[in-house]
Amino acid sequence: MFPRQQFVFKIINEVISTISKTSKANATTIQSKVYTIIQRSVTDTYPSDILCFPHQEVAINASHLTWLISLNAYHYDSKSSFVLSILIMKDRMPIHGWVYDNLSNNLFHTEKGRGTYLNGKRIFRDEIMSLKEAEIRIQSSFLRKEQPKNPIYQRVRQTELPTALEICAVAEGNADIFLSINQTPYEFAAASLIAKEAGVEVMTLEGEELSWDKSSSVWCGMV
C-alpha cells in the first residue's frame, strides 16, 4: 500500500470530525481550521513533502511529493456542505487522488494505474454515449438565460455542484459530459485523476492535456 494512503484516510476522518464540531461556524473559519489540521499533520509526519493550498500558487517539485489540497464550501437544497480534494504528485505526475463530499458522505479515491473506488467499491465506465442521449452538465457562462424547451436542451443542465463533484459525477455515471472554463488545479486535479482511472476522457476544451499546475478549461465525458 502507498505509505501515505492510510494516513490520508485518517486525515479525512479528522476533517469530517472538525466540520461536524464546527458546523455552526462560517465557511472561512471551517476552512482555516481544516487547513491548519492538515498542514500540521502532514508536516509532522512527512516534513519533506510540499503542501499547496488554494491561497497559494501551485509549487510542484520533482524532488519531493507535492500535495494539492482544497476544501470548498457549497450550498445544495439549502444545505451547507463541503467538498475536500487531495491530490498527491510524484515527479510532477499525479499518483493519488481523493474527493470527499460531506453532504452525501461519498469518498472517491484513485491510485494511478490501479483504478477508481467509490466508498471502497470499484467504479469504471466503459460505455460510449451518443451525444443525443448524453446527460450534459455545463457551466452557466455557456448557457443562455432561457434555453429552448425541447428534448435536447432538457438534457443540458447548469452545474449545481463544485467542479470536483461534477467531474466525479461523470466518473460515477450520474452525468455523461461536464464542461467548464477558468478552473484552478485545486478544483479539478484530484477529480480529473479519479475520472481518468474510471475510464472517462478528461482534457481542456481545446482537446489538450490538462496542466496540473495551471488554471484551465475542463472537458470531461463519455461521448
C-alpha positions as CSV (number, residue, x, y, z in Angstrom):
1,M,0.0,0.0,0.0
2,F,1.2,3.5,-0.8
3,P,2.7,4.7,2.6
4,R,0.5,7.9,2.7
5,Q,-2.7,6.2,1.7
6,Q,-3.8,5.1,5.2
7,F,-2.5,8.4,6.5
8,V,-4.8,10.4,4.2
9,F,-7.8,8.3,5.2
10,K,-7.0,9.3,8.8
11,I,-6.8,12.9,7.8
12,I,-10.2,12.7,6.1
13,N,-11.7,11.3,9.3
14,E,-10.2,14.2,11.2
15,V,-11.7,16.7,8.6
16,I,-15.1,15.1,8.9
17,S,-15.0,15.4,12.7
18,T,-13.8,19.0,12.5
19,I,-16.6,20.0,10.1
20,S,-19.2,18.3,12.3
21,K,-17.9,20.0,15.5
22,T,-17.7,23.5,13.9
23,S,-20.8,23.3,11.7
24,K,-22.2,26.5,13.1
25,A,-19.1,28.5,12.2
26,N,-18.8,30.3,8.9
27,A,-17.1,28.6,5.9
28,T,-13.9,30.7,6.2
29,T,-13.4,29.6,9.8
30,I,-14.0,26.0,9.0
31,Q,-11.6,26.1,6.0
32,S,-9.0,27.7,8.2
33,K,-9.3,25.0,10.9
34,V,-9.2,22.2,8.4
35,Y,-6.1,23.6,6.6
36,T,-4.3,24.0,9.9
37,I,-5.1,20.4,10.9
38,I,-3.9,19.0,7.6
39,Q,-0.8,21.2,7.4
40,R,0.2,20.2,11.0
41,S,-0.4,16.5,10.4
42,V,1.4,16.2,7.1
43,T,4.3,18.4,8.2
44,D,4.9,16.4,11.4
45,T,4.7,13.1,9.6
46,Y,6.2,13.9,6.2
47,P,8.4,17.0,6.7
48,S,9.9,16.9,3.2
49,D,6.5,16.9,1.4
50,I,5.3,20.1,-0.2
51,L,1.8,21.3,0.7
52,C,-0.1,23.6,-1.6
53,F,-3.4,25.3,-0.6
54,P,-5.8,27.4,-2.8
55,H,-4.5,30.7,-1.5
56,Q,-1.0,29.7,-2.8
57,E,0.5,29.2,-6.2
58,V,1.0,25.5,-7.1
59,A,4.6,24.7,-6.4
60,I,5.3,21.3,-8.0
61,N,8.8,20.0,-7.1
62,A,10.3,17.0,-8.9
63,S,12.4,16.0,-5.8
64,H,9.6,15.9,-3.2
65,L,6.0,14.7,-3.1
66,T,3.6,17.6,-3.7
67,W,0.1,17.8,-2.2
68,L,-2.7,19.9,-3.7
69,I,-5.4,20.4,-1.0
70,S,-8.7,22.3,-1.1
71,L,-11.9,22.4,1.0
72,N,-14.7,24.2,-0.9
73,A,-18.0,25.2,0.6
74,Y,-21.2,25.0,-1.4
75,H,-25.0,25.0,-0.9
76,Y,-27.3,22.4,-2.3
77,D,-31.0,22.2,-1.4
78,S,-30.5,24.9,1.2
79,K,-27.9,22.8,2.9
80,S,-24.3,24.0,3.7
81,S,-21.8,21.4,2.6
82,F,-18.1,20.9,1.9
83,V,-16.0,19.0,-0.6
84,L,-12.4,18.1,0.2
85,S,-10.0,17.4,-2.6
86,I,-6.5,16.0,-2.2
87,L,-4.0,15.2,-4.9
88,I,-0.5,13.8,-4.4
89,M,2.0,14.2,-7.1
90,K,5.4,12.5,-7.6
91,D,8.0,13.5,-10.2
92,R,5.4,16.1,-11.4
93,M,2.8,13.5,-12.1
94,P,-0.4,12.8,-10.2
95,I,-0.3,9.4,-8.4
96,H,-3.1,9.5,-5.8
97,G,-6.4,11.4,-5.6
98,W,-9.2,11.7,-3.1
99,V,-12.5,13.7,-3.2
100,Y,-14.8,13.6,-0.2
101,D,-18.3,15.1,-0.1
102,N,-19.7,15.6,3.4
103,L,-23.3,16.0,2.1
104,S,-23.5,12.6,0.5
105,N,-20.7,11.1,2.7
106,N,-19.2,9.8,-0.6
107,L,-15.4,9.2,-0.8
108,F,-13.8,8.8,-4.2
109,H,-10.3,7.5,-4.2
110,T,-7.9,6.6,-7.0
111,E,-4.3,5.4,-7.5
112,K,-2.7,5.9,-10.9
113,G,-2.8,2.6,-12.8
114,R,-5.0,0.9,-10.2
115,G,-8.5,2.2,-10.8
116,T,-11.0,4.4,-9.0
117,Y,-13.1,3.5,-6.0
118,L,-16.3,5.0,-4.5
119,N,-16.7,4.1,-0.8
120,G,-14.4,1.2,-1.4
121,K,-16.2,-0.2,-4.4
122,R,-14.5,-0.2,-7.9
123,I,-16.2,2.0,-10.5
124,F,-15.5,2.1,-14.2
125,R,-17.3,3.4,-17.2
126,D,-16.8,1.5,-20.5
127,E,-19.8,2.7,-22.4
128,I,-19.7,5.4,-25.1
129,M,-22.8,7.6,-25.1
130,S,-24.4,9.2,-28.2
131,L,-24.4,13.0,-27.9
132,K,-28.2,12.8,-28.5
133,E,-28.6,10.7,-25.3
134,A,-25.9,12.2,-23.1
135,E,-26.7,14.0,-19.9
136,I,-24.7,17.2,-20.0
137,R,-23.6,19.4,-17.1
138,I,-22.3,22.7,-18.2
139,Q,-21.1,25.9,-16.6
140,S,-23.6,28.7,-16.6
141,S,-21.5,31.1,-18.7
142,F,-22.1,28.7,-21.7
143,L,-25.9,28.9,-21.4
144,R,-28.4,31.4,-22.4
145,K,-30.8,32.6,-19.7
146,E,-33.7,30.8,-21.4
147,Q,-33.0,27.5,-23.2
148,P,-35.4,26.2,-25.8
149,K,-38.0,23.9,-24.4
150,N,-37.1,20.8,-26.5
151,P,-35.8,17.3,-25.5
152,I,-32.2,18.2,-26.5
153,Y,-32.0,21.1,-24.1
154,Q,-33.8,19.2,-21.3
155,R,-30.7,17.1,-21.1
156,V,-28.5,20.1,-20.6
157,R,-28.3,21.3,-17.0
158,Q,-26.4,24.1,-15.4
159,T,-23.8,23.0,-12.9
160,E,-25.0,22.9,-9.3
161,L,-22.0,21.4,-7.6
162,P,-18.3,22.2,-7.2
163,T,-16.2,21.2,-10.2
164,A,-14.7,18.3,-8.3
165,L,-18.1,16.8,-7.7
166,E,-19.3,17.4,-11.2
167,I,-16.3,15.5,-12.6
168,C,-16.8,12.7,-10.1
169,A,-20.5,12.6,-11.2
170,V,-19.3,11.6,-14.7
171,A,-16.9,9.0,-13.3
172,E,-19.8,7.6,-11.2
173,G,-22.3,7.6,-14.2
174,N,-24.7,10.3,-13.0
175,A,-23.7,12.5,-15.9
176,D,-22.1,11.9,-19.3
177,I,-20.4,15.2,-20.1
178,F,-19.2,18.1,-17.9
179,L,-17.5,21.2,-19.2
180,S,-16.4,24.4,-17.6
181,I,-13.9,27.3,-18.1
182,N,-11.3,29.0,-15.9
183,Q,-10.9,26.3,-13.3
184,T,-7.9,26.1,-10.9
185,P,-5.9,22.9,-10.4
186,Y,-7.3,22.8,-6.8
187,E,-10.8,22.4,-8.3
188,F,-10.1,19.8,-11.0
189,A,-6.8,18.0,-10.3
190,A,-7.8,15.2,-7.9
191,A,-11.2,14.7,-9.5
192,S,-9.6,14.5,-13.0
193,L,-7.3,11.7,-12.0
194,I,-10.3,9.9,-10.4
195,A,-12.3,10.3,-13.7
196,K,-9.4,9.1,-15.9
197,E,-8.8,6.0,-13.8
198,A,-12.6,5.3,-14.1
199,G,-12.3,5.2,-17.9
200,V,-13.5,8.8,-18.6
201,E,-11.8,11.2,-21.0
202,V,-10.6,14.4,-19.4
203,M,-9.0,17.3,-21.3
204,T,-9.2,21.0,-22.0
205,L,-12.0,22.4,-24.2
206,E,-9.3,22.7,-26.9
207,G,-8.6,19.0,-26.7
208,E,-5.3,19.3,-25.0
209,E,-4.0,17.6,-21.9
210,L,-4.7,19.3,-18.6
211,S,-1.8,21.1,-16.9
212,W,-1.9,20.1,-13.2
213,D,-0.2,23.3,-12.1
214,K,-2.2,25.8,-14.1
215,S,-5.8,27.1,-14.4
216,S,-7.6,25.6,-17.3
217,S,-10.9,24.9,-19.1
218,V,-12.1,21.3,-18.4
219,W,-14.0,18.9,-20.7
220,C,-14.9,15.6,-19.1
221,G,-17.1,13.0,-20.8
222,M,-18.1,9.7,-22.3
223,V,-19.1,10.9,-25.8
